[in-house]
Amino acid sequence: MTELPASVSPPLDPSQEPNGERPRAPLVGVIAGALTLLGFAAWSGVRIQAATHEKAAVAAQRNADSKRANAAAHALANVSTVAPVTATWDPVVEIDGTIAAGQHADVGFKTSGRIAKVLVKVGDSVKAGQLLATLDASEAAAQLRAAQAQERAAQAQLTLATDTDRRTQTMVQSGAMAEGTGVQSAQQRALASAQLESAQAQVSLSQVTLSNQRLVAPFAGSVTRAPDGAGGIASPAVSLFELDDLSHLKLKGTLGERDAALVEPGAVLSVDTEHGPVTGTVTAVLGTVDPSTRRVRIEASIDNQGSRLRAGTFVRATVKGKSGLGVLELPRETLRPGSQDEVFVVENDTLATRHLAFSIAPDGTLLVRHGIAASDRVVIAPRSDAQPGDRVAVARSVAPAAPASAASN
């Protein structure tokens, strides 16, 4: 082999250094990396802080805009008002109701039996007490004859006992018979008398049973239901005939809770028909309100001699209420939007709510009975977003018109 010169050293293993230690990473690279991380963190912090300030500014702006919008929505800077007009009103109230027969009856036999005759048919007019139908009365007649025979026998027994007692008492008083015999004779006469009374009661019961084989009309009217013919079996609890008195009808209707105060029993009622108006009289206005409908029941009697109305029909009637009723007139435009009975009045430049009890005239004018005073300033055409407590300025006060609508009613 060729030997190297002594001055030339063999190459070192790059993985080793003198003393067997690994070489260290350059310090400059470590410092540069740390500075880069610090810079990125600082930049991110600045961006986050800027975004936070921007978000807060947007929220503040939105809050300010919302307050301004809310203030603008409730700031009724200018409103127009009108003063109520005092008037006198003769009210006419509308009633919706159903016509019913003046009298109605479901008629049937009080006893059971086979129907022997049916003497009327549907549509017939009958008088009070007129015979409608009969049952086979052979069994009831036989029972009556038996009861009458028992009555005659009891009468004979009483006659015999009375005669015997008369003779016995005479002999007891004369001393020919013992006193006990006289007592026994008197008791025999009393027993015969009681038996006669029982027989007489049985005769009366049999007579009633026989009369129950006949069915008569309880009042004059029209037959609206009847059996088709004889032969059927009647039962005490089963109705066979229906009878309606249509010469007088009843109107059963309802009124609004507030309109009920305008109508009293005795008021005149009118129903328009194709044959002309039919009049009647209010007979009852109930003092209670139906909790489900909040309406008041009313009944009226109608003369139907001309048969212009039919029972069971739905009608609309008008009733004249109390005359000369004092009201306050308001334009319909004063009603609060979305409400049926509220208006706004201005009190010390502030809106306040009033609930009205009113009717509506043919021209749309509100005829107010309760809820406002003649001195109130009522807002015309209030905004839909107006609220009680809003401060307002009255820009214009409308002069009231002459009271004409109330007089026309």
Secondary structure as the mmCIF struct_conf table of DSSP 4:
data_model
#
loop_
_struct_conf.conf_type_id
_struct_conf.id
_struct_conf.beg_label_comp_id
_struct_conf.beg_label_asym_id
_struct_conf.beg_label_seq_id
_struct_conf.end_label_comp_id
_struct_conf.end_label_asym_id
_struct_conf.end_label_seq_id
HELX_LH_PP_P HELX_LH_PP_P1 THR A 2 PRO A 5
TURN_TY1_P TURN_TY1_P1 ALA A 6 SER A 7
HELX_LH_PP_P HELX_LH_PP_P2 VAL A 8 ASP A 13
TURN_TY1_P TURN_TY1_P2 PRO A 14 SER A 15
HELX_RH_3T_P HELX_RH_3T_P1 PRO A 18 GLY A 20
HELX_LH_PP_P HELX_LH_PP_P3 GLU A 21 PRO A 26
HELX_RH_AL_P HELX_RH_AL_P1 LEU A 27 HIS A 74
STRN STRN1 LEU A 76 VAL A 82
STRN STRN2 VAL A 85 TRP A 89
STRN STRN3 VAL A 92 VAL A 107
BEND BEND1 LYS A 110 THR A 111
STRN STRN4 GLY A 113 VAL A 118
TURN_TY1_P TURN_TY1_P3 VAL A 122 GLY A 123
STRN STRN5 SER A 125 VAL A 126
TURN_TY1_P TURN_TY1_P4 ALA A 128 GLY A 129
STRN STRN6 LEU A 131 LEU A 135
HELX_RH_AL_P HELX_RH_AL_P2 SER A 138 SER A 174
TURN_TY1_P TURN_TY1_P5 GLY A 175 GLY A 175
BEND BEND2 ALA A 176 MET A 177
HELX_RH_AL_P HELX_RH_AL_P3 GLU A 179 SER A 211
TURN_TY1_P TURN_TY1_P6 ASN A 212 GLN A 213
STRN STRN7 ARG A 214 VAL A 216
BEND BEND3 PRO A 218 ALA A 220
STRN STRN8 GLY A 221 ARG A 225
BEND BEND4 ASP A 228 ALA A 230
HELX_LH_PP_P HELX_LH_PP_P4 GLY A 232 GLY A 232
STRN STRN9 ILE A 233 ALA A 234
TURN_TY1_P TURN_TY1_P7 PRO A 236 ALA A 237
STRN STRN10 PHE A 241 GLY A 256
TURN_TY1_P TURN_TY1_P8 GLU A 257 ARG A 258
HELX_RH_3T_P HELX_RH_3T_P2 ASP A 259 LEU A 262
TURN_TY1_P TURN_TY1_P9 PRO A 265 GLY A 266
STRN STRN11 VAL A 268 THR A 273
TURN_TY1_P TURN_TY1_P10 GLU A 274 HIS A 275
STRN STRN12 GLY A 276 VAL A 285
BEND BEND5 GLY A 287 THR A 288
TURN_TY1_P TURN_TY1_P11 PRO A 291 THR A 293
STRN STRN13 ARG A 295 ASP A 303
TURN_TY1_P TURN_TY1_P12 GLN A 305 GLY A 306
BEND BEND6 LEU A 309 LEU A 309
TURN_TY1_P TURN_TY1_P13 ALA A 311 GLY A 312
STRN STRN14 PHE A 314 LYS A 320
BEND BEND7 SER A 323 GLY A 324
STRN STRN15 LEU A 325 LEU A 330
HELX_RH_3T_P HELX_RH_3T_P3 ARG A 332 THR A 334
STRN STRN16 LEU A 335 LEU A 335
HELX_LH_PP_P HELX_LH_PP_P5 ARG A 336 ARG A 336
TURN_TY1_P TURN_TY1_P14 PRO A 337 GLY A 338
BEND BEND8 GLN A 340 ASP A 341
STRN STRN17 GLU A 342 GLU A 347
TURN_TY1_P TURN_TY1_P15 ASN A 348 ASP A 349
STRN STRN18 THR A 350 HIS A 355
STRN STRN19 ALA A 357 ILE A 360
TURN_TY1_P TURN_TY1_P16 PRO A 362 ASP A 363
BEND BEND9 GLY A 364 GLY A 364
STRN STRN20 LEU A 366 HIS A 370
BEND BEND10 GLY A 371 GLY A 371
TURN_TY1_P TURN_TY1_P17 ALA A 374 SER A 375
STRN STRN21 VAL A 378 VAL A 379
BEND BEND11 ILE A 380 ALA A 381
TURN_TY1_P TURN_TY1_P18 SER A 384 ASP A 385
TURN_TY1_P TURN_TY1_P19 PRO A 388 GLY A 389
STRN STRN22 ARG A 391 ARG A 391
STRN STRN23 VAL A 392 VAL A 398
HELX_LH_PP_P HELX_LH_PP_P6 ALA A 399 ALA A 402
HELX_RH_AL_P HELX_RH_AL_P4 SER A 405 SER A 408
#
